[in-house]
């Protein structure tokens, strides 16, 4: 056991303490009981700084030994630290507290933090406020174990850092030690402050021009933290003088004033006095009404330093607050804050020193004054108020007309949308801070929409326009799943619900929730896990705990990154004991509510957004067995891995420690493939457990990153889950994981030959693309979200409250809800359209790591984003061809396959692609494709077809960790392509011109490459179709290949250029595009998507404008003429093929050609 240097012979605790006291400053906390030194700060060599903050040992400010460590925490970057991965003591067992001394230079307090990592990479973090001079900081290791899973017996590193927002800070660190008891902080004698005024404008008489919140007071700082609320000057409601401070709340809010920092002695005692008056004060944020608070400079409330003001209405009351100011608190602030609706006046506020014998606490007393109040604050100008009143009158007229129409049994749901928009504008958003600048626009928009609705409704009532009947929501108990949709008497029904709404006003438009059930495949969630059997075994048995890098646990189940309070429960799905507990949880927690339902759920959601990788002992055994099944013999594995393992028992898992990244790419790939198999196999077991409870249940899961760098780490292989029978229904959570929003649904539609329902359980992309989801195959959508109250989290996506969800977007979503209910039979044919154009979706590229990955994106992700984004706007469906589809012979379904950024492709997949091309397919290859196999072994795929890469220019964001190869300035042997000279530039660009045209002359179809630019040498079979204007080198080449053709793009085309090329290719190959949507000039309308399918002898065409601007579109029939167009949305004929789409409009038309 280590002992402290100042008590080498531990005769007694008293002697040790006496020696320490003699050496250390009086302000340093004194250890109690048994201690052990962790770091003595005598040696600076164990430390490093990630931002090069200077540090060195010094003889200044020492509390133990001869030296301390002086650190100048800089602000470049703002995150500033020192850290060590070689602490002298790594086993902290038997002790509860970690303590260390820190001396802060200067007179201003700061925030200081620590993190500690254990061998399992659990990261325990904590921050403290520190004051000038000496501080002793104590970390409770028991709490760190509970919240972060810290194993104190296996510490591998720690970091000491300043707060991220703090300025440059100089500290002296010393004497880090463990203790079983908390050190005793010396109690400094309090200092009497004089009875003189510390506030500069406590009477609120010193005025200035009002700020943006309405505050006219000097010295005080105004702030609105959130909610509909304002500040102003009381003129009638004053206790003394001519002014008081007035706070006006119009709902849940947080607004007020606070003082600049006020310097005080410490420790000391202060007395705050104020007079307060209220009108109709109501409970608001955190259940509070209003407060007056004393804080430290970091705005942390002083102990006993807050006054909670009473609710309701009352005349002036006197408030007295006496509070102790602790040591290390050289500055205080005064806060006046309102949290709910109502009005509060504050006047004659004072802060003074007080006799140290005065008792701390709060006194609140009536003054006997009569209640006098000011009128409400007027926060709008006269013009805006006039517009608001005009819009409200129009709303009243529309409401009366709606009642009249209902009496005549005329459909009014479309006409009632402007009334809901008016409620949002005037009752919810009007006074919210982010909406104040939008008030005039709101009034104008609501007025315009109400007037339009009145005109339309009058026309319907007069018989001049059709009555667009919206069918009622279906009886869920009678729905049957048939193909892509739930059906009622063979008629498709699209279910479009709003999250957390099972009833109420919104269900006039949106389908009520309640049609589905939930059984967590992992036995619980971050909210309920402590009431499940999972939690019981997790606490009792270490082998039920997941071993991984301590990153986000992916909802399996709760870690420090999870919402829902503190606590940790990150489980192993490979532990037999945990699997038993999960099955028990399914039976006891999740099944009873389902059995109480009046009808069976349409499907069971097993959970989504899962992410799972595990390195425990069970995973190791499974990995060995999986490898044995894959390779058969250890000799076969050694050949692939280039290893000399004696047996499968000698196989180890890759390390989860980021400092020990796997360097064997074959092993890396197999671990990724195994992890996908392992999670699929687990979900197969979970599905079987659910079927034991609900034999006929349809299940779904998913929500991974099908295009991202985290593909295998999340474990979600949607193709495998469907193939294994885990998912009866596709789950497509639209949002950040989608490329071009609809890409995941198009991928899912491609992966299975038979049509399957697609569910979006939490649509959180933008409102302007909502309708597109249904046109790409979504049959059930639960929209995120329309919360009843102002949310503290996810405000930006609140349809009800957020300024980022405009009224036109809200209107578009509400109209969509009615349209998909009314027009399901006209929407259903579009997802059945077979794509002729496919993007290669190679498993090897998805699994194998790439040095140029950016967060969750890889070069493949970037390229797919551009390729898909170009092709999807060319009036034809876009599909995907996975490795499994290709192995199963399904490439024959497509005319074109684009290998875009597909660096890793398995040899057998490449052979199938070549065979398909020889049989007549058209293959397009973009840069960085077809470089290596799944094990990152370079392959001669390109040489086989006559292409050799001579050099590359690569943008910085794709360069990754390029390694120097050829000894020439600025050129690197770059890992991302074949051995070639590579120049890294910020953003390489080139212009392309058709072959045979002068290099200096512009051409009508001018193309541009932006990204990777290659120099290539091609065999004689190749024709150069385009050259780089700048160099004359080949930019796009083409060659016949059997009955098919191959195109090689030596540069990464920008999206407009890809559109041009893909369109020419589709025309040349005779793609089935009966109707084209073009601009008047024959180009592609920006932000507009179109598709056409055959329907009962005619055609159905949709146009979708995802932009906030009108778009003019001309419909052009391919080889025919447009004879008749009927707008199914409004059931009216369109007189001409040229039309203007409103912002966010989706139009479905029945078209007759001749």
FIBALO-636910 format. One record per residue (C-alpha): x, y, z. Coordinates in steps of 0.05 Angstrom, whole numbers, plus 5000, padded with zeros to 4 digits. Layout:
<recs>
XYZ;...
</recs>
This chain:
<recs>
500050005000;502450704982;502851205038;503051955037;509952265032;508852725092;507152135138;512051595119;511651305188;504251305202;504751315278;497751585283;492751965243;493752565287;501252595273;499952535198;495053095201;499653525242;505253445191;500553605133;497754215168;504654485178;506254445103;499554615071;495755275068;490155355119;484855365064;486354655040;481654115063;484553625113;484352875098;480852425148;482551695160;486251245112;488851555048;493051354988;496951794940;494751764867;499052314836;503952764873;505153254815;512653224826;513652974754;510553324693;512552774644;506252354654;501852924628;500253184559;495553714533;490853624474;490954364459;498154504478;496554864542;503355004576;504754624640;510854504684;512654334755;514054914802;515755044875;510055544880;503455374914;505354694941;500854304989;504853654991;511953474973;516553984940;512954154876;506154294845;504154294771;502854974741;498054964682;496155544638;489555324607;489155694541;483055814497;485855544432;481555154424;476555304478;476854584504;483154614545;486154054586;491853634611;491052874613;494952244628;494051524607;499751304653;497351474724;502151204777;496450884814;490950514775;487550104828;483150554870;479449984904;477250074976;476650824973;470551254961;473351944947;478552224899;481252894923;486153404898;488354114913;488054674863;490355394870;486855894823;490556524804;486957184798;480657434833;475157134789;472056444803;472255924748;469255244730;473954644733;472753934712;475453224711;474152584674;476651894693;476751284647;477250554667;479749964626;472749844598;473050574573;467450794620;468251544626;466251874691;465752634690;464553204740;465453954744;466054434803;466155184814;472855394843;474656054876;480956464877;486556174918;486455464946;480854954934;480354224950;475953844901;472853174918;469952664870;465152144898;467251494864;461051124888;456751624850;461251564789;460450804790;452850874794;452151394738;457951214692;459650494709;466750694731;470950094754;475550424804;480049814806;482149894733;483350634721;487250774657;487051524651;484552194675;483852894650;483753564686;480654144648;477854834655;470554974637;469655024562;467055734565;472156004613;477656484592;485056324598;486156054668;492455934709;492055384762;496855004807;495254274819;497753844876;496453264922;491552804887;489652254936;484351744953;480551725019;475151315051;472151925084;470752605056;476253115073;474453645123;474254335092;476954865140;471655345163;473956055154;471356595201;465957025169;467457755152;462458305168;460458715107;458659445119;451359655118;452060025053;448059944988;450959454938;445759544883;446460134836;439260194812;435059824863;429560344859;428960264783;429061024774;435261064729;432360994659;434860894588;431860724520;428160064524;431959454499;428958904454;425458594514;422459254536;427059384595;428460134606;432960064667;440260224672;445159744705;440459154706;441358624652;434958364620;434057654593;428557214566;430556494574;424256224542;416856314532;411856864517;413857414565;415958144566;419158674611;417159384622;416559974669;411160024721;408360734726;402160664769;404360044807;410160354844;412160294917;416460914917;418661414864;416361414792;418160724768;417959984785;420359364747;414559004712;414758284687;409158054641;408357304631;403457024580;404456284591;409955824614;416256244610;422556474643;424257214640;427357734685;433158164705;439758024738;445158464764;452358504742;457258144788;457558484856;464058414894;463358194966;467657945022;467157205038;464856855077;459757375100;452457505109;447957945065;440958215071;436658315009;430258735014;424958834960;417659024951;413358594905;406358624878;402758124832;396558054788;393857364772;400557014780;400056284757;404455674761;409255604704;416055294688;418254764739;411854894778;414355584801;411056274800;416656784810;423156824849;428257314875;435056964882;442157094903;447356694863;454856634857;458256904794;456856244759;449456354772;448855784820;443955954876;447056074944;444555594999;437955875024;438656454976;432056434940;425156714954;419256364922;413856894912;406556704923;401456614869;394956984853;393757734862;396358164919;398458874935;405459064956;409058585003;415758685035;420858135022;426958035067;432257515053;438257415097;443356935068;450256665084;455456775029;460256195031;467756215024;470656234954;464756664932;467857354918;462057584874;454557514876;448857664829;441557844842;436157534799;428757724791;425157194750;418057034728;416056324706;408756334688;402956754666;401057384703;404558024721;409658194775;412158874799;418558954839;420959604871;425859884922;430659304921;436659344967;442658904982;447059055042;451758745092;448458535157;450558365227;453457655229;448757465286;442357605245;438656955231;438556725159;431856605125;425956935089;420657415114;414557625073;409858155101;403958575077;405059315073;397759525076;398259875009;392359884961;392959484897;394359934837;396359614772;398759834704;395159634640;398159044603;404359174562;402959324489;408158964448;405459064378;405259684335;398459974312;399159704241;400458994265;394759024315;390059254259;392158674215;391158194272;384158444285;382458404210;384957684208;380957504271;374657794240;375857364179;376756764224;370056904258;366656964190;369756304167;367755954231;360556174220;360755944148;363655274169;357855174217;353055334161;356454844114;356354294166;348954394174;348454254100;352753624107;358353934067;365553724082;369254274120;375853964143;379954304090;376454964104;377854894179;385454864169;385955634168;382255654234;387555204265;393055634234;389756234266;389655904334;397055744327;398756444304;394656844354;393756394414;400255994416;405756344377;404057084378;407957254441;413456734437;420157074429;422256724365;415756924332;415457674348;418457874281;413557414245;407157734273;405458144211;406757544166;402257114210;396557614207;397157684132;397556944120;391756764165;387457304133;389257084063;387856354078;381256494113;378856914054;380956374005;377355844047;371056264050;370956353974;372055613962;366855394014;361655873985;362955573916;362054873944;355655073978;353255383913;354854743874;360255093833;365854663862;366153933884;365153743956;371653383974;369052854021;374252584070;372751874093;372651734167;378551404200;378050654190;376050164243;382949884261;380049214283;377549084212;383949254174;387948704140;395048764114;395548644039;402148804007;404149524020;397849744056;392749574108;386249484072;378849524087;374949094038;380949083991;381349843990;388150114013;388150554075;394051004093;394751134167;397751824183;397951984258;401052524301;405252274358;402052294427;395052434400;389951874411;384252354414;382653094414;381953634362;387853414319;384852734304;379853084258;385653104210;390552584236;389151854249;388751724324;394551324353;393350664387;393450194327;400249904345;403349584407;410349604435;414549034463;421749224473;426348704443;431348884498;426548824556;425849564575;427450274560;431250844591;424851054626;422250414656;428349954663;428650004739;421749664744;423749074700;427248404713;432848674669;434949164723;434848624776;439748164741;443948754716;445348974787;446748274812;450847944756;456848284723;456447824662;449848154642;453448814629;455749024561;463149114546;464449654495;467650344486;462650714531;459651104474;452151194464;448750534482;443650594426;437450524471;440049864499;438250114552;440950734587;447551094594;450051784612;447952044543;440751804550;434852244567;430852114630;435352274689;441551954718;443151214723;446450684681;444050024654;447849814591;446249084580;449348504543;444548174494;449447594490;448847404563;444246794573;442247064641;440247734611;436347404555;432247024607;430747684642;428748014577;423947454561;421047524631;420348274621;416548154556;411647704592;410748114656;411648834634;409548884560;404448334549;399048524600;397249204569;396648864501;391948334527;387448884556;386449184487;379649124454;382748894389;389548604369;394849114350;396149194275;403449064290;408449034347;414249514347;420249174377;423949834384;428350234337;434450684336;438150094367;445750074364;449549474389;456649224391;459348804449;466148534469;464348094528;466447374538;460047114505;461447534444;468447244440;465746534440;460446694389;465547024344;469946404344;463945954328;461646424272;468646434241;468945674244;462245634208;464646124156;471545854141;471145134161;478545064176;483545514211;487945454150;482645794108;481946354159;489446444162;489746504086;484647064087;487147414150;494547304133;495647034202;498646404233;493446224285;493945514312;486445424321;479945804326;481045814401;486846294388;482346804355;481347444394;476347994384;478548674359;479749184414;474249674431;479550164455;480150714403;487650754418;488450034394;484650054329;484449404290;489949414237;488148754202;482748954151;480548234140;479348144215;476048824217;471248624162;469547954193;468148274260;463448774226;459948224188;459447814251;456448394290;451048474238;449647724241;449847714317;444648274325;440247974272;440647294307;438847624373;432847974342;430747314312;430647024382;426747634408;421647554352;420746824372;419547024444;414247524422;410946994379;410346554440;406247094472;402647344410;402746794358;399847214302;403647854316;406948234259;413348544282;418049094260;424649404280;430249794248;432550514246;440050434235;444650804187;444050404122;448850864085;453351104141;460150944171;456550664233;452950124192;456049514224;457149834292;449749944300;448349224281;442149394239;442249004174;435249134149;435948644091;438148094137;432648254188;427448184134;430647554106;430847244176;423447384186;424647884242;421248454206;414548324174;414049074161;419549544139;421350074190;423950714159;425351254209;426051864163;430952394185;438452434191;439551714168;436351834100;439952104039;435252544000;429752384051;426351834009;432651413998;431450914055;424450754030;427150663959;432550203987;427449794025;422749733965;428649473925;430948953975;424748513971;421348283907;414548243939;411248893964;411849034038;408749554083;413450124102;412450444170;415551104192;414551094268;417551784280;417752224218;422252794235;424653054169;421953724144;414453824132;415654004059;417653284042;412252934082;407652774023;413652473985;414151924037;407351644018;408951693943;415351283956;411650733993;410050944064;403550624087;403650824160;406751464189;407051724259;409152454254;413952784303;410853214335;405353694361;406353724436;400754024478;405554464518;411954844502;417254304502;423854394539;427153914489;426053854414;422854544410;425454624338;421054064312;414654244348;409254374296;405454764347;410855224375;417055254332;418655854288;422355354244;415655024227;412355564186;404855644178;405155434105;408854804126;403754654181;398354754129;401754284080;402253734133;394953814153;392653794080;397053184069;393552834126;386852934091;389552794021;392652124038;386251914074;382052124014;386651923956;389851273980;387750883918;391051403874;397451413916;398250653920;400350533847;406550973851;410750543898;409449943852;413250273794;419349853780;425950233780;430250153718;436050553748;439750273809;445350493855;450249953878;449349793952;455449363967;455949034035;463549054032;463749814024;458749894081;462849464129;470149594112;473050214144;475250804102;480651304123;476451884097;470151764137;467352424164;463152284226;457851804202;459251944128;464151604082;466151754010;460851253991;455651644030;457552293996;457351983927;450751623937;447852283962;449652623896;447852053850;441151923883;439752673888;440752753813;437152133789;431052183834;428952833799;428852543729;421652283728;423451563742;424151123804;431051003833;432750333863;438650003898;442249353883;445249013945;450648483944;445447963962;440748183906;446548133857;448447443882;441147233875;441147453802;436648053811;440948543770;436648343711;431248793740;435249413721;437749743658;442950183693;447450053753;451650603782;457750403823;458751053860;464251113912;463750353921;471050243940;470349533967;466649013927;467148253936;470147873877;463947443866;459548063865;464148393814;463747773770;456147793772;456248533753;460748393693;456247823671;450148273675;453648813634;455748303581;448548093577;446348803560;446649213623;449549913628;454750013683;456850713706;463050763750;465051383789;471751533823;474151113882;469850523861;472249803851;478949893886;479149313935;475348703959;471648634025;478248504061;481449134034;485948743987;487349143924;484048833863;485048953789;477649043776;478849673735;484749383697;480348803678;476049293639;481849703613;482350293661;488650493699;488851073749;495151493740;493752033791;488352373833;486753053861;482852953925;478953463967;481353554039;474853294069;475952624035;483452574045;483352234113;490152024140;493751984074;500751684081;506851944044;508751483987;512151783927;517752243948;515252873913;512853523943;505253533954;504152833928;502052233970;501051503961;493751543978;490250954008;483551103977;485350893906;490250453869;497550643877;497551333844;500252023856;495152393897;494853143908;490553393965;486854043950;481454433985;476354273930;478754043862;474354263804;474354183728;470054363670;468253833619;467153913544;464853423491;470353093452;471953423386;469654123406;474654683417;477154733488;475755473493;468555473467;462555393513;457854823495;450454763508;451154163554;456954403596;458753933652;462854033715;466853573760;467453763833;471053313883;475852763864;479152883796;482952293765;488052223710;486651573674;489551143619;484650723580;485450133533;483650183460;476549943472;474750593506;472051223473;473151903505;466352243511;468452853551;475053193566;477353673619;477454373591;483554553633;488053963614;485053603555;485352953593;479552443590;473952603638;468552113617;469751483577;465350943548;466450253519;462249673494;462249073539;459048463508;451848673493;452249223545;456449843558;460850123613;461850863628;467651103670;467251803701;474252043718;471452613759;466052663810;460653053773;456553573810;449153443815;446853863755;451953513711;449752833736;442653013719;444753173648;448752543639;443652083672;437952393631;441752283566;443151563588;435751443603;433651723536;438751293500;436450663536;429050813526;427050893599;419550863609;417851593626;411051723594;410552433622;416352903636;415953503684;420354053655;421354803658;418755233601;425855233575;426254473576;430554413639;429354103707;424954513754;428754623819;425954253879;420453893838;419653143834;415152773787;413052053771;408051753722;404851063725;399550713685;392650703717;386250403688;387850563616;390451263632;396351523672;397351793742;402552343750;404752683814;408353343820;411553523887;414454203901;418754163963;420854893960;417655493993;417055843926;412055743869;414755313812;412255333740;412254643707;410554413637;408253683628;411053383564;408752703539;414152243511;412252073439;405052303449;400952913466;397353083530;389853043516;386853153585;389153303656;384753213717;387253463784;385152933834;386953363895;381353853880;377353423830;377853943774;380453943703;386854303687;386254683621;393554653599;399754243611;403454853638;401854983711;404655333773;405554933837;404455303902;409855263955;410054553985;404454333939;403553603919;398953503859;396452823835;393352823766;389952333721;392552443650;390052203584;394952173526;393752133452;
</recs>
